[in-house]
Amino acid sequence: MKTTLNIPKELIDEAMKTAKKKTKTETIITALKEYIRQRRLDEIIREAGKLDFSDDWERLRHER
């Protein structure tokens, strides 16, 4: 999909150098994937300790 974006040249140049990518497209794709990965990790960390596991997991495992 083709999209026009107004990204400061200095920012895209730094991102390309940091990501070691040769094209702007590769750089943007890498940055978006990393952003999504980081947000998912943040959500997992935020939910840590909120899940309640029952003590009968051993019994349930053997019922299959």
N, CA, C and O atoms as a GROMACS GRO file, in nm:
protein
  256
    1MET      N    1   0.085  -0.116   0.000
    1MET     CA    2   0.000   0.000   0.000
    1MET      C    3   0.091   0.123   0.000
    1MET      O    4   0.185   0.133   0.079
    2LYS      N    5   0.062   0.212  -0.086
    2LYS     CA    6   0.142   0.334  -0.096
    2LYS      C    7   0.081   0.442  -0.008
    2LYS      O    8  -0.040   0.466  -0.012
    3THR      N    9   0.166   0.508   0.072
    3THR     CA   10   0.121   0.613   0.163
    3THR      C   11   0.224   0.726   0.162
    3THR      O   12   0.344   0.702   0.155
    4THR      N   13   0.175   0.847   0.168
    4THR     CA   14   0.263   0.963   0.178
    4THR      C   15   0.270   1.007   0.323
    4THR      O   16   0.168   1.029   0.388
    5LEU      N   17   0.393   1.020   0.373
    5LEU     CA   18   0.414   1.062   0.511
    5LEU      C   19   0.512   1.179   0.515
    5LEU      O   20   0.603   1.186   0.433
    6ASN      N   21   0.492   1.268   0.608
    6ASN     CA   22   0.585   1.379   0.630
    6ASN      C   23   0.666   1.348   0.755
    6ASN      O   24   0.625   1.379   0.866
    7ILE      N   25   0.783   1.288   0.734
    7ILE     CA   26   0.871   1.249   0.844
    7ILE      C   27   0.997   1.334   0.831
    7ILE      O   28   1.056   1.342   0.723
    8PRO      N   29   1.040   1.396   0.940
    8PRO     CA   30   1.162   1.476   0.933
    8PRO      C   31   1.281   1.393   0.882
    8PRO      O   32   1.302   1.280   0.926
    9LYS      N   33   1.356   1.450   0.789
    9LYS     CA   34   1.469   1.380   0.728
    9LYS      C   35   1.568   1.330   0.832
    9LYS      O   36   1.617   1.217   0.822
   10GLU      N   37   1.598   1.412   0.931
   10GLU     CA   38   1.695   1.373   1.034
   10GLU      C   39   1.647   1.249   1.109
   10GLU      O   40   1.727   1.162   1.145
   11LEU      N   41   1.517   1.242   1.134
   11LEU     CA   42   1.461   1.129   1.208
   11LEU      C   43   1.470   1.001   1.126
   11LEU      O   44   1.510   0.897   1.178
   12ILE      N   45   1.432   1.008   1.000
   12ILE     CA   46   1.437   0.888   0.916
   12ILE      C   47   1.582   0.846   0.892
   12ILE      O   48   1.611   0.726   0.888
   13ASP      N   49   1.673   0.942   0.877
   13ASP     CA   50   1.815   0.909   0.858
   13ASP      C   51   1.871   0.838   0.981
   13ASP      O   52   1.944   0.739   0.969
   14GLU      N   53   1.836   0.889   1.099
   14GLU     CA   54   1.884   0.826   1.223
   14GLU      C   55   1.824   0.686   1.239
   14GLU      O   56   1.893   0.593   1.280
   15ALA      N   57   1.696   0.673   1.207
   15ALA     CA   58   1.630   0.541   1.217
   15ALA      C   59   1.695   0.441   1.120
   15ALA      O   60   1.718   0.326   1.157
   16MET      N   61   1.724   0.485   0.998
   16MET     CA   62   1.787   0.396   0.900
   16MET      C   63   1.925   0.352   0.947
   16MET      O   64   1.963   0.236   0.932
   17LYS      N   65   2.000   0.446   1.005
   17LYS     CA   66   2.133   0.413   1.054
   17LYS      C   67   2.124   0.316   1.173
   17LYS      O   68   2.198   0.218   1.180
   18THR      N   69   2.034   0.346   1.265
   18THR     CA   70   2.019   0.263   1.385
   18THR      C   71   1.971   0.122   1.351
   18THR      O   72   2.020   0.024   1.406
   19ALA      N   73   1.874   0.113   1.259
   19ALA     CA   74   1.817  -0.016   1.221
   19ALA      C   75   1.903  -0.089   1.119
   19ALA      O   76   1.880  -0.206   1.089
   20LYS      N   77   2.005  -0.019   1.065
   20LYS     CA   78   2.092  -0.076   0.962
   20LYS      C   79   2.012  -0.123   0.841
   20LYS      O   80   2.033  -0.233   0.789
   21LYS      N   81   1.919  -0.039   0.799
   21LYS     CA   82   1.836  -0.068   0.682
   21LYS      C   83   1.878   0.023   0.568
   21LYS      O   84   1.922   0.136   0.589
   22LYS      N   85   1.862  -0.027   0.445
   22LYS     CA   86   1.905   0.049   0.328
   22LYS      C   87   1.795   0.138   0.270
   22LYS      O   88   1.824   0.236   0.202
   23THR      N   89   1.670   0.103   0.298
   23THR     CA   90   1.560   0.181   0.241
   23THR      C   91   1.471   0.238   0.351
   23THR      O   92   1.468   0.188   0.463
   24LYS      N   93   1.400   0.342   0.315
   24LYS     CA   94   1.305   0.403   0.408
   24LYS      C   95   1.192   0.306   0.438
   24LYS      O   96   1.146   0.297   0.552
   25THR      N   97   1.148   0.233   0.337
   25THR     CA   98   1.039   0.136   0.356
   25THR      C   99   1.078   0.029   0.457
   25THR      O  100   1.001  -0.001   0.549
   26GLU      N  101   1.196  -0.029   0.442
   26GLU     CA  102   1.244  -0.130   0.538
   26GLU      C  103   1.252  -0.071   0.678
   26GLU      O  104   1.216  -0.137   0.776
   27THR      N  105   1.297   0.050   0.686
   27THR     CA  106   1.312   0.117   0.815
   27THR      C  107   1.177   0.137   0.883
   27THR      O  108   1.163   0.108   1.002
   28ILE      N  109   1.079   0.186   0.809
   28ILE     CA  110   0.946   0.210   0.864
   28ILE      C  111   0.881   0.079   0.906
   28ILE      O  112   0.819   0.071   1.012
   29ILE      N  113   0.894  -0.024   0.824
   29ILE     CA  114   0.836  -0.155   0.858
   29ILE      C  115   0.900  -0.208   0.986
   29ILE      O  116   0.830  -0.256   1.075
   30THR      N  117   1.031  -0.200   0.996
   30THR     CA  118   1.102  -0.245   1.116
   30THR      C  119   1.056  -0.166   1.238
   30THR      O  120   1.033  -0.224   1.345
   31ALA      N  121   1.045  -0.036   1.223
   31ALA     CA  122   1.004   0.049   1.336
   31ALA      C  123   0.862   0.017   1.381
   31ALA      O  124   0.836   0.010   1.501
   32LEU      N  125   0.772  -0.003   1.287
   32LEU     CA  126   0.634  -0.034   1.323
   32LEU      C  127   0.624  -0.171   1.391
   32LEU      O  128   0.551  -0.186   1.490
   33LYS      N  129   0.696  -0.269   1.340
   33LYS     CA  130   0.695  -0.402   1.403
   33LYS      C  131   0.750  -0.394   1.545
   33LYS      O  132   0.695  -0.456   1.636
   34GLU      N  133   0.857  -0.319   1.564
   34GLU     CA  134   0.916  -0.304   1.697
   34GLU      C  135   0.821  -0.231   1.791
   34GLU      O  136   0.809  -0.267   1.908
   35TYR      N  137   0.753  -0.130   1.741
   35TYR     CA  138   0.657  -0.056   1.822
   35TYR      C  139   0.544  -0.149   1.868
   35TYR      O  140   0.506  -0.148   1.985
   36ILE      N  141   0.491  -0.228   1.776
   36ILE     CA  142   0.383  -0.322   1.810
   36ILE      C  143   0.432  -0.426   1.910
   36ILE      O  144   0.362  -0.456   2.007
   37ARG      N  145   0.552  -0.479   1.888
   37ARG     CA  146   0.608  -0.578   1.980
   37ARG      C  147   0.623  -0.520   2.120
   37ARG      O  148   0.590  -0.585   2.220
   38GLN      N  149   0.672  -0.398   2.127
   38GLN     CA  150   0.693  -0.333   2.257
   38GLN      C  151   0.561  -0.307   2.328
   38GLN      O  152   0.552  -0.328   2.449
   39ARG      N  153   0.460  -0.264   2.256
   39ARG     CA  154   0.328  -0.238   2.317
   39ARG      C  155   0.268  -0.369   2.369
   39ARG      O  156   0.206  -0.370   2.475
   40ARG      N  157   0.285  -0.479   2.295
   40ARG     CA  158   0.234  -0.609   2.340
   40ARG      C  159   0.306  -0.653   2.467
   40ARG      O  160   0.244  -0.705   2.559
   41LEU      N  161   0.438  -0.633   2.470
   41LEU     CA  162   0.514  -0.667   2.591
   41LEU      C  163   0.469  -0.583   2.709
   41LEU      O  164   0.456  -0.633   2.821
   42ASP      N  165   0.446  -0.454   2.686
   42ASP     CA  166   0.398  -0.367   2.793
   42ASP      C  167   0.265  -0.418   2.849
   42ASP      O  168   0.243  -0.416   2.970
   43GLU      N  169   0.178  -0.464   2.760
   43GLU     CA  170   0.047  -0.517   2.803
   43GLU      C  171   0.064  -0.645   2.885
   43GLU      O  172  -0.002  -0.663   2.987
   44ILE      N  173   0.154  -0.732   2.841
   44ILE     CA  174   0.180  -0.856   2.915
   44ILE      C  175   0.236  -0.823   3.053
   44ILE      O  176   0.193  -0.882   3.153
   45ILE      N  177   0.329  -0.731   3.060
   45ILE     CA  178   0.388  -0.692   3.188
   45ILE      C  179   0.283  -0.630   3.279
   45ILE      O  180   0.280  -0.656   3.399
   46ARG      N  181   0.196  -0.548   3.222
   46ARG     CA  182   0.090  -0.483   3.300
   46ARG      C  183  -0.007  -0.587   3.358
   46ARG      O  184  -0.062  -0.568   3.466
   47GLU      N  185  -0.029  -0.696   3.285
   47GLU     CA  186  -0.122  -0.800   3.330
   47GLU      C  187  -0.055  -0.904   3.420
   47GLU      O  188  -0.123  -0.989   3.477
   48ALA      N  189   0.076  -0.898   3.432
   48ALA     CA  190   0.149  -0.996   3.514
   48ALA      C  191   0.094  -0.996   3.656
   48ALA      O  192   0.075  -0.891   3.717
   49GLY      N  193   0.071  -1.114   3.707
   49GLY     CA  194   0.023  -1.128   3.844
   49GLY      C  195  -0.128  -1.116   3.858
   49GLY      O  196  -0.181  -1.133   3.968
   50LYS      N  197  -0.197  -1.087   3.750
   50LYS     CA  198  -0.342  -1.070   3.757
   50LYS      C  199  -0.417  -1.198   3.719
   50LYS      O  200  -0.538  -1.207   3.740
   51LEU      N  201  -0.346  -1.294   3.665
   51LEU     CA  202  -0.410  -1.420   3.628
   51LEU      C  203  -0.415  -1.511   3.750
   51LEU      O  204  -0.320  -1.518   3.828
   52ASP      N  205  -0.526  -1.580   3.766
   52ASP     CA  206  -0.544  -1.670   3.879
   52ASP      C  207  -0.547  -1.813   3.829
   52ASP      O  208  -0.636  -1.851   3.754
   53PHE      N  209  -0.449  -1.892   3.870
   53PHE     CA  210  -0.442  -2.032   3.831
   53PHE      C  211  -0.493  -2.118   3.947
   53PHE      O  212  -0.457  -2.095   4.063
   54SER      N  213  -0.574  -2.216   3.915
   54SER     CA  214  -0.627  -2.302   4.020
   54SER      C  215  -0.523  -2.407   4.058
   54SER      O  216  -0.432  -2.438   3.980
   55ASP      N  217  -0.538  -2.460   4.178
   55ASP     CA  218  -0.443  -2.559   4.228
   55ASP      C  219  -0.470  -2.699   4.174
   55ASP      O  220  -0.391  -2.790   4.197
   56ASP      N  221  -0.580  -2.716   4.101
   56ASP     CA  222  -0.613  -2.851   4.054
   56ASP      C  223  -0.564  -2.876   3.912
   56ASP      O  224  -0.619  -2.962   3.843
   57TRP      N  225  -0.463  -2.805   3.866
   57TRP     CA  226  -0.413  -2.822   3.731
   57TRP      C  227  -0.358  -2.962   3.708
   57TRP      O  228  -0.371  -3.016   3.599
   58GLU      N  229  -0.297  -3.020   3.810
   58GLU     CA  230  -0.241  -3.156   3.797
   58GLU      C  231  -0.353  -3.256   3.773
   58GLU      O  232  -0.339  -3.344   3.687
   59ARG      N  233  -0.462  -3.246   3.845
   59ARG     CA  234  -0.577  -3.335   3.827
   59ARG      C  235  -0.636  -3.316   3.687
   59ARG      O  236  -0.666  -3.414   3.618
   60LEU      N  237  -0.652  -3.194   3.646
   60LEU     CA  238  -0.712  -3.166   3.516
   60LEU      C  239  -0.622  -3.217   3.402
   60LEU      O  240  -0.672  -3.261   3.299
   61ARG      N  241  -0.495  -3.211   3.421
   61ARG     CA  242  -0.400  -3.256   3.319
   61ARG      C  243  -0.416  -3.406   3.294
   61ARG      O  244  -0.402  -3.452   3.180
   62HIS      N  245  -0.444  -3.483   3.400
   62HIS     CA  246  -0.454  -3.628   3.388
   62HIS      C  247  -0.594  -3.674   3.345
   62HIS      O  248  -0.612  -3.792   3.316
   63GLU      N  249  -0.690  -3.587   3.342
   63GLU     CA  250  -0.826  -3.625   3.303
   63GLU      C  251  -0.841  -3.637   3.152
   63GLU      O  252  -0.941  -3.692   3.105
   64ARG      N  253  -0.749  -3.588   3.077
   64ARG     CA  254  -0.760  -3.593   2.930
   64ARG      C  255  -0.750  -3.731   2.875
   64ARG      O  256  -0.757  -3.749   2.754
   0.00000   0.00000   0.00000
